[in-house]
C-alpha cells in the first residue's frame, strides 16, 4: 500500500507542476508544496481541509515508504488520498 500512496503523491505533485507557469515552475518538492498551497488552495480553487491535508498526508507517507521502508500508518485515509489525487488531476486538466 505504501507504493500506491507514493504514486498518488507523485500524481498530485505532477498535477501541481502542470498548473505552474511553464517559464517558472517549482523545481523542488518544497517549491511544489508552496505553489500548491498559495496558488491553488489559498486562491480558493481547492478546499484547504480536503486537498491540503491529503497532499500533506500523501507526502508524509511517501517519505515513510521511500526512506524508512514503512507501510502507511493505520490512521491514514488512503482512499481519501486517492480521491484527492483524482480531483486535483481533474482540476488542473
C-alpha positions in Angstrom: 0.0 0.0 0.0 3.0 2.3 0.6 3.8 2.2 -3.1 0.2 3.1 -4.1 0.2 6.1 -1.7 3.6 7.2 -3.0 2.3 7.1 -6.6 -0.8 9.1 -5.5 1.6 11.7 -4.1 3.6 11.9 -7.3 0.3 12.1 -9.3 -0.6 15.2 -7.2 3.0 16.5 -7.5 2.9 16.3 -11.3 -0.6 17.8 -11.4 0.6 20.8 -9.4 3.6 21.1 -11.8 1.1 21.1 -14.7 -0.7 24.0 -13.2 2.5 26.0 -12.6 3.7 28.6 -15.1 5.9 27.0 -17.8 8.5 29.7 -17.6 8.9 29.4 -13.8 7.9 26.0 -12.5 8.8 24.9 -9.0 11.9 22.8 -9.0 11.8 21.1 -5.6 9.2 19.2 -3.5 9.1 22.2 -1.2 8.5 24.5 -4.1 5.7 22.4 -5.4 4.2 22.3 -1.9 4.5 26.1 -1.7 2.9 26.6 -5.2 0.1 24.2 -4.4 -0.7 26.0 -1.1 -0.5 29.6 -2.3 -1.8 29.3 -5.9 -4.4 26.6 -5.6 -5.6 26.3 -2.0 -5.2 29.9 -0.7 -6.5 31.2 -4.1 -9.7 29.3 -3.2 -9.9 26.9 -6.1 -9.4 23.9 -3.9 -10.6 23.0 -0.4 -8.0 23.6 2.3 -9.3 20.9 4.6 -9.6 18.3 2.0 -6.8 18.8 -0.6 -4.2 20.3 1.6 -4.4 17.6 4.3 -4.4 14.8 1.8 -1.4 16.3 -0.1 0.4 16.5 3.2 -0.6 13.0 4.2 0.5 11.6 0.9 3.8 13.4 1.1 4.4 12.1 4.7 3.5 8.6 3.7 5.8 8.7 0.6 8.7 9.7 2.9 7.8 6.8 5.3 7.7 4.3 2.3 10.7 5.6 0.3 13.1 6.5 3.1 12.1 4.5 6.1 10.6 1.4 4.4 7.5 1.6 6.5 3.9 0.9 5.4 1.3 3.7 5.8 0.0 4.4 9.3 -3.3 2.7 10.1 -4.8 6.2 10.6 -4.0 7.4 7.1 -7.1 7.8 4.9 -5.7 6.1 1.8 -9.0 6.2 -0.1 -9.2 10.0 0.7 -5.7 10.5 -0.7 -6.7 8.6 -3.9 -9.9 10.7 -4.3 -8.0 14.0 -3.7 -5.4 13.0 -6.3 -8.1 12.3 -8.8 -9.9 15.5 -8.1 -6.6 17.6 -8.3 -5.8 16.0 -11.7 -9.2 16.8 -13.0 -9.0 20.3 -11.6 -5.8 21.2 -13.4 -6.6 19.3 -16.7 
